[in-house]
């Protein structure tokens, strides 16, 4: 194989809140452990870089009421990933965990431990727990209510705290030198306290878990705001982005590269993976039919009304979706005022119905096509420098994942764009990322 | 009499190098899966009801070993074992019931109902130094935090009724919204709204273990624990303590299982066992002061089994928590030499019975405290 640039691909097991593809009788059951095993093994069969799980710290609800038609509930990722490591050998295991509601010492030892028990396959998607899709009445404060707090931390404060959390955790991961064992015997002088005293935390260390196979588990970030992009450029090995437009994606990637240089990092130290739902089928007609089938499953009137209500904070239960958007009250105490005002402005200007407004809150259409069409898309983005690959966000499991693995992966391999076997033994190696040198190693080298 | 209607409950602690920490040879094995894999194999060969993966939140002051987080270890090994319960130490001091109860529910999920929670607290000065920005609660506060922490966790486990997920495509309902519940807990230490974001664990409630292991911040309380592990110095003392816990449990309407910690020190003969005990004692006292961490039982496997039988006849306790002197050797001896003697005496089973840990311990599966309670379902859009 040439040294041609290759794609990196992650797969996200969606479920909560997003999908009601569960209505399809062939959709796997999220309440069975075997579903997660099958997901991990299918991804590994397709030589995928990593599987990825989201986090939710509150059950989705609206006006303090639970809603039956959408998926809610999921296993705890930190407790799930080690068990999945037992069923796989190569695929990376990525967990989304909030830096806001966890102690750094706890997170440092958990991720280092998952890295140990998976032989170097752990990744942490650092989030600060904000509720992006969920409006005022189901927003961040409801997360706080599960943690003995009255209010969620403000945006800027969460990022400030996140920067300290991650820096501190990396220090803990480095508190054991790599060669703290010689012939299996511990070398206590190679284990060091960190004596961290920052704005938010005071942690002496050392960690009680030795340095893990990857040195640092892979760090993932999904920053879009200036604070988020800055955090990504400081700390991330992998970035998820929401872009569907190639020019925007490229501009975003270029911006991140500049920021990386600004933080003294090489632009090659980062993998940027836009999220993308892919529906592959042998013919274009079949793929489009499937996409349309999902649309019908996902967006019946009941769901549309619920989502409108959840996002706006207002009651849409009696609203005729095909009539012009009614005169909503943006000053209602439950209303998400900016959103409601924007809907009203658009509806007046363009004479939109409620259903047309609802189009805005639908996730973007999936990329549905033949393996060749999908591979063309992947290749185009990779060669344009708009991404290093994609984070797949399948709508239906197992169908979409199996179709990708069985149809698209061989096409990508034929083009030399994707691996034909796992080349590395750790996730970092498969992503082509260097193993971080610990601060202790660096100081030894400099000191000698 | 046949005692197999209530066979002895047997468990073992997996702590570092073992309880007589003389042999610190090859500390690296303590972060290798093979070490734990072998221990689990022994535990299942000896039909132990559970193993307890001990854990802490700082490096030992002498830096003689590192460790792997107990949750990661238990979850990683769950698929490689079938029957043995997987208890993990999880402290209540610097963590959140919402996180801990969810992690344990998921450990129960991946192990198909074999999870147990050994409640501990974070209290040594070395541990507190890793949470230096947070207040260090007093002994009394740690007890009260732990009690409330467990109470909140049980509420969160109950916040999804068992059959909340119905995937009824006909009616378009993934879940029955009436079967999710806000817990609205407001207590002295915690304020948690709920519901939890994961399903009710297979056992309903994960088994909660409280042990007398030298931390006065742990409440040895029948309201908190399903399993109490004592550290009595004699049969008489254990019998008295157990009787008082049992009457407290029956007054509170709680099921309780009481285990006594013992350190079996086995030898081919009594003399060999005594010699072994002396060696252990020497290497232990070279490193630590004070008495052994639990009651040692020294002798041949048949002699030690005989002693345990005497405890059983006195109906002092429901079973024994073994603290192996040296790991992995002593757990192997317990499983392959001591347990067969107990089987010969008819005190323990010869095959696993039941699928979940609760089944094995004879503890019933609790009904959700919210079952049938009104819930705030979003009815406006229901057909």
Interface residues (C-beta under 8 A of the other chain):
Chain A: X16 X20 X22 X23 X25 X29 X30 X31 X33 X56 X57 X58 X59 X61 X62 X63 X64 X65 X66 X67 X68 X69 X70 X71 X72 X73 X74 X75 X76 X78 X79 X80 X81 X82 X83 X85 X86 X87 X101 X102 X103 X105 X106 X109 X110 X112 X113 X114 X116 X117 X118 X142 X145 X146 X147 X148 X149 X176 X180 X181 X184 X185 X186 X188 X191 X197 X200 X201 X202 X203 X204 X205 X206 X207 X208 X209 X210 X300 X302 X305 X306 X315 X317
Chain B: X24 X25 X26 X27 X28 X29 X31 X33 X56 X57 X58 X59 X60 X62 X63 X64 X65 X66 X67 X68 X69 X71 X72 X73 X74 X75 X76 X77 X78 X79 X80 X94 X95 X96 X98 X99 X102 X103 X104 X105 X106 X107 X109 X110 X111 X112 X129 X130 X131 X132 X133 X134 X160 X164 X165 X167 X169 X172 X173 X174 X175 X176 X177 X180 X182 X189 X190 X191 X192 X193 X194 X195 X196 X197 X198 X199 X375 X376 X377 X378 X379 X380 X381 X382 X383
